[in-house]
């Protein structure tokens, strides 16, 4: 089940700065899950 919400508490501001604009848009608009390997590759986790 997907809920149409937008990132809050600064997530909409911070996410593009971490992963880049196009990746942030894809993550926010599609709601697709991100694997651990993909999160590591784009700098979302360390």
C-alpha positions in Angstrom: 0.0 0.0 0.0 1.4 3.4 -1.0 0.3 6.7 0.6 0.6 9.9 -1.4 2.6 12.0 1.0 5.6 14.3 0.6 8.8 14.2 2.6 8.5 16.3 5.7 10.8 17.8 8.4 13.4 19.0 5.9 13.4 15.8 3.8 12.3 17.6 0.7 15.2 20.0 1.2 17.9 17.6 2.2 17.3 14.6 0.0 18.2 16.2 -3.3 21.4 17.5 -1.7 22.4 14.0 -0.7 21.3 11.9 -3.7 20.9 14.4 -6.5 17.7 16.0 -7.9 16.6 13.2 -10.3 17.1 10.4 -7.8 15.3 12.4 -5.1 12.4 13.1 -7.5 12.2 9.4 -8.4 12.2 8.4 -4.7 9.6 10.9 -3.7 7.2 10.5 -6.6 7.3 6.7 -7.1 7.6 5.5 -3.5 9.6 2.5 -4.7 11.7 0.8 -2.1 15.5 1.4 -2.1 17.8 -1.5 -1.5 20.6 -1.2 0.9 23.2 -1.5 -1.9 21.4 1.3 -3.9 21.2 3.5 -0.8 24.9 3.0 -0.1 25.8 3.7 -3.8 23.9 7.0 -3.9 25.2 8.2 -0.5 22.0 7.9 1.4 23.6 5.7 4.1 27.2 5.2 5.1 
